[in-house]
Amino acid sequence: MERARMDADRRRARDSRAVLALFLGLAMAANLVLAHGLATRDRTTVLVPAVGGPEWQVGESRAGRRYLEDAARTAASLLLTLTPESAGHAADAAARMSHASARGAIGAWVAAEAARMARRDLSTAFYPGDVEIGAQGLVAVVSGELATWIGREEASRKKKRYRLAFRIDGGRLGLLRFEELED
């Protein structure tokens, strides 16, 4: 009788360990599924401007239309409103808004433009108008007027269009390319 009771206790202990191992396995599988779901989920951050207006949305791999329009308008204005005196500020700001892979090229373009303008006593200002968002995603075309001054005299005012390509890494929008379009 004592032996039968000991055998029964051993079976219960073995069965309890098997049930605990099964629960542990299920808990680990559930944690793996949850971790995978969190890792592959696209997070969206909604930014509400301090002044009244529509919200901006940017995720890990996409940007809302309004956010992309405002970013393109800001980048074009920053890169094209340039004086020899503001070149350092413009280069710093361009580096902050550029994607890491494009910082060198965009910074070199700002420096070259500033040097050219300083030699000829030129200044430019860009007045953005329409912004078209490309169907292929993170590409925008900004149209507006580019005014040029020689010294204090306005030398020209022309309609211009520029294509800006962006890339999102980890929810941060960065400028990849900036190019003038021919009409």
C-alpha positions in Angstrom: 0.0 0.0 0.0 2.8 2.3 0.9 4.5 1.6 -2.5 1.3 2.3 -4.4 1.0 5.6 -2.6 4.6 6.5 -3.5 4.0 5.6 -7.1 0.9 7.7 -7.2 2.8 10.7 -5.7 5.6 10.3 -8.3 3.0 10.2 -11.2 1.4 13.4 -9.8 4.7 15.1 -9.5 5.7 14.0 -13.0 2.3 15.1 -14.4 2.6 18.5 -12.6 6.1 19.1 -14.1 4.7 18.2 -17.6 1.8 20.6 -17.1 4.2 23.4 -15.9 6.5 22.7 -18.9 3.5 22.9 -21.2 2.4 26.3 -19.7 6.0 27.6 -19.9 6.2 26.6 -23.5 2.9 28.3 -24.3 4.0 31.5 -22.4 7.2 31.6 -24.4 5.4 31.1 -27.7 2.9 33.9 -26.8 5.8 36.3 -26.0 7.5 35.5 -29.3 4.3 36.2 -31.2 3.8 39.5 -29.3 7.4 40.6 -29.8 7.1 39.8 -33.5 3.9 41.8 -33.7 5.5 44.8 -32.0 8.6 44.7 -34.1 6.8 44.6 -37.4 4.0 47.1 -36.6 4.3 50.5 -38.3 4.1 53.1 -35.6 2.7 56.5 -36.5 3.4 59.7 -34.6 0.8 62.5 -34.9 2.3 65.9 -34.5 -0.1 68.8 -33.8 1.4 72.2 -34.7 1.4 74.8 -31.9 -0.7 77.1 -34.2 -4.1 76.0 -35.5 -3.9 73.8 -38.5 -4.0 70.2 -39.7 -2.0 67.5 -37.9 1.1 66.0 -39.3 1.6 62.2 -39.5 4.9 60.4 -39.9 5.5 56.6 -39.4 8.5 54.4 -39.6 8.1 54.1 -43.4 5.5 56.7 -44.5 4.7 60.3 -44.1 1.3 62.0 -44.2 0.6 64.2 -47.3 0.5 67.4 -45.2 3.7 66.6 -43.4 5.5 65.9 -46.7 4.1 69.1 -48.3 5.3 71.2 -45.4 8.7 69.5 -45.3 9.2 70.0 -49.0 8.2 73.7 -48.9 10.5 74.3 -45.9 13.5 72.5 -47.5 13.1 74.4 -50.8 12.8 77.7 -49.0 15.8 77.0 -46.8 18.1 75.8 -49.7 17.1 78.6 -52.1 16.8 81.6 -49.8 20.5 82.3 -49.5 22.9 85.1 -49.0 26.6 84.9 -48.4 26.0 85.9 -44.8 23.4 83.2 -44.2 25.3 80.4 -45.8 26.6 79.0 -42.5 23.2 78.9 -41.0 21.7 77.4 -44.2 24.4 74.7 -44.3 23.8 73.7 -40.7 20.0 73.6 -41.2 20.4 71.6 -44.5 22.5 69.1 -42.6 19.9 68.7 -39.9 17.1 68.1 -42.5 19.1 65.9 -44.8 19.2 62.1 -44.7 22.6 60.8 -43.5 23.5 59.5 -46.9 22.9 62.9 -48.6 24.4 65.3 -46.0 27.7 65.6 -47.7 26.3 66.3 -51.2 23.7 68.7 -50.0 26.2 70.5 -47.7 28.7 70.8 -50.6 26.0 72.2 -52.9 25.1 74.9 -50.3 28.8 75.8 -49.8 29.4 76.0 -53.6 26.3 78.2 -54.0 27.4 80.5 -51.2 30.9 80.8 -52.6 29.5 81.6 -56.1 27.1 84.2 -54.6 29.8 85.8 -52.5 32.1 86.3 -55.6 29.3 88.0 -57.5 27.5 89.8 -54.6 24.3 87.8 -55.2 21.4 86.9 -52.9 18.4 84.7 -53.7 15.0 84.2 -52.1 12.5 81.5 -53.0 8.8 82.1 -52.6 7.1 78.6 -52.7 3.7 78.2 -54.1 2.2 74.8 -55.1 3.5 71.5 -53.8 2.7 68.3 -55.7 3.2 65.0 -54.0 4.4 62.2 -56.3 2.5 59.0 -56.8 5.6 57.0 -56.0 5.7 58.1 -52.4 8.2 60.4 -50.8 8.8 62.7 -53.7 7.5 66.3 -54.0 7.6 69.0 -56.6 7.6 72.5 -55.3 6.8 75.4 -57.7 7.4 79.1 -56.9 9.3 82.2 -57.7 13.0 82.6 -57.3 14.1 86.2 -56.9 17.8 87.1 -57.4 19.5 90.3 -56.3 22.9 91.8 -57.3 23.9 93.9 -54.4 20.6 95.7 -53.4 19.1 95.7 -56.9 16.6 93.0 -57.9 18.1 91.4 -61.0 15.5 88.7 -61.9 12.3 87.0 -60.7 11.6 83.6 -62.4 9.1 80.8 -62.0 11.0 77.7 -61.0 10.2 74.1 -60.1 12.2 71.8 -57.9 12.0 68.0 -57.2 12.7 66.9 -53.7 13.1 63.2 -52.7 12.9 62.1 -49.1 13.6 58.9 -47.2 12.2 57.9 -43.8 14.4 56.0 -41.3 13.0 55.2 -37.9 10.3 57.7 -38.2 12.6 60.6 -39.3 12.1 62.2 -42.6 15.4 63.1 -44.4 16.0 64.9 -47.7 17.8 62.7 -50.2 17.9 64.7 -53.4 17.1 68.2 -54.5 17.1 69.1 -58.2 15.8 71.9 -60.5 13.3 70.8 -63.1 13.3 72.2 -66.6 10.0 73.7 -67.8 
